[in-house]
Amino acid sequence: MINSLNDRVILNNGTQIPGLGLGVFQIPDEATSKVVADGIKAGYRLIDTAQIYGNEAGTGEGIRLGLKETGLERDDLFVTSKVWNDHLTYDQTIDAFYDSLQKLGLDYLDLYLIHWPGDNAFKESYRALESLYKAGKIKAIGVSNFEIHHLEELEKFADVVPVIDQVESHPRLNQDKLRAYAATKGIKIQAWSPLMQGQILKDDSLKKIADKYQKSVAQVILRWDIQRDVLLAVKSVRPERMASNADVFDFTLDKTDMAQINAMNQDFRVGPEPDDFDF
Ligand code: NDP
């Protein structure tokens, strides 16, 4: 289990990923540079962006600024991006990757993901990821929003096992079945919208648990994920929230509280259902 923002978890291909990272979804490009630099200064080592977020240029600028201000090296960071649904042919994926790399101003990515499975349309795209991986342009490849049946389909043709499946997960969507399945394949789950985009932070039962540990609801949720071995990308544009979301290494939820949070599952999503996502 990770004990700091700097702590890394070993993935199935030997690469190491920081367990708790900063996401930049819904941040305008021009605002992203400051957010990313603030995140690096606050100790975040993983930055999660995507082609569709439209802020890879700002992310790259923020990385350069953050590295300059902290004296860190590129290798100290872990940068993830994702190929969007309208780029799922082999050539489109290769083009999207190099476009992302250029916007970010980087010469490699730590992790590149297929953003959504679409209608099982990911075969060519995954082949492109595999060839970029084998060429050393990406340290690890993975998927996002894949359900068990998508992972089963992928397994039929993939040479390289994805290192992670990044999916929506929070107390109302604990993803226990997917997690158990992925574990048998050596695939880690990384939660997106772990705070349910802020919509779960006033929940009474979570508030009670938070009071018991003198922590915030956000801290309790992130701690729950860390203790159940779920990797995290959490977003905030505010340095004080970035700091507080990272202040989750000085307490341990007991078994009863872990079980109580797990029992809040309703299979409720704030984002789209992967099987019905029509785009
Ligand atoms: P989160 O669950 O991380 O919630 C972010 C929201 O919560 C923001 O409105 C933020 O506001 C607020 N917030 C953050 N911390 C606190 C706090 N301590 N107290 C109160 N409010 C808080 O949602 P996201 O959807 O952003 O998910 C996280 C990341 O996951 C994304 O940024 C992205 O990188 C990734 N993602 C991936 C997807 C995929 O399909 N693969 C889909 C969606 C997200 P403020 O910024 O004002 O602090």
Boltz pocket constraint, residues with backbone or C-beta under 6 A from the ligand:
constraints:
  - pocket:
      binder: B
      contacts: [[A, 22], [A, 23], [A, 24], [A, 25], [A, 26], [A, 48], [A, 49], [A, 115], [A, 144], [A, 145], [A, 166], [A, 167], [A, 191], [A, 192], [A, 193], [A, 194], [A, 195], [A, 196], [A, 197], [A, 198], [A, 201], [A, 218], [A, 233], [A, 234], [A, 235], [A, 236], [A, 237], [A, 238], [A, 241], [A, 244], [A, 245], [A, 271]]
      max_distance: 6.0
